[in-house]
Amino acid sequence: MNPIKAKLQNDLREAGWHSRGYLPHFDGGELAQTINLRLSGSLPQTVLETWERELAANPTATPDAIPRRRIERYLDQGYGGCELEDDSAFG
């Protein structure tokens, strides 16, 4: 493991974060925590590509110009394949 990655993992561990390589989690004691699982079609690749083109067209934009809030707002609107609306998805 490279030294930068090792230091980052150590810093996160000291801050209370843990990971065994698949789902990082925070040991927050009595702190309520949630995990949101999304289906693969809930944010279509075409939407991300559109946002990336907008980012590329703006020379002053930073790489983080597509903020998490914009993604969450899109996801909360319920666009995408909506596979779980079909009762047959439940067997």
N, C-alpha and C positions, 0 to 999 in steps of 0.2 A: 504494500500500500504506500502511496506517495506521502511525504511528510505533511503536505497541506491538508490532504483528506484526513489523515490521522489526527491532526490538531483540531480540525473542525469537529470530527466525531467525539473527541475528548471534551471539547468545549460544550457540545450539546449534551453529552452525558452528565457533565458537572451541573448543567442547568436543569436537569431532571428529565431529559428526553432519553428514550430507549428504543432500540431497534435490533431485530434479529435478521434484518435484510428484507423484510416484506411490508410491515405496517408499523411505521414509527409511532410511538405513543408517548404521552407526557404523564409522569407520575405526579398527579395533582392532588392526591389525598382526597379530600371532600369536595374538590372542584368538579362540577358537572361537565362532562365532555360528550360530544356526539361525533358520529361518523356518518357522512352522507355518501351513499353508493349511487352511482349514476350508470345507466346503460350506455353502451358505446355510441348509440345513435342520438343521445340527448344533446350533444353539441357537434353537429356535422362538421366534417373536415372543411367543407366549402366555406363555412362561416369563419373558421380560423384563418383560412387562406385569404379571405377578403380582408380581415383585420390585419394580417401580415402585409398585404399589398398597401393598405392605408398607411401602415407604419413605415414601409419602404419609401412611400411617396412624400413623407414628411421628414426632411433632412434634420430637423431639430428634435425629433422624437428620440427618446431613450429606448433601449431594448425592453424596458418594463412598461412601455406605453400602453400595452393592453392589460389594464389592471384586473386583478382578480375580481373586483366588484362588477366589472362589465361582464365577465364570464358568468358569475353567479346570477346577475340580473337576467341574463339570457336563459340560463338553466331554469330559473324560477318561473319563467313564462310558459314552460311546458311545451316548447317546440321539440321537434325531433320525431323519431319513429313511433313513439308512444306504444310500444309493443305490449305493455301491461294493461292497456285498455281492452285488449282482446282476451275474453275469458278462457279461450283455449290455451293460453300461455300457462295456465295453472294446472294443466293435466286433466 
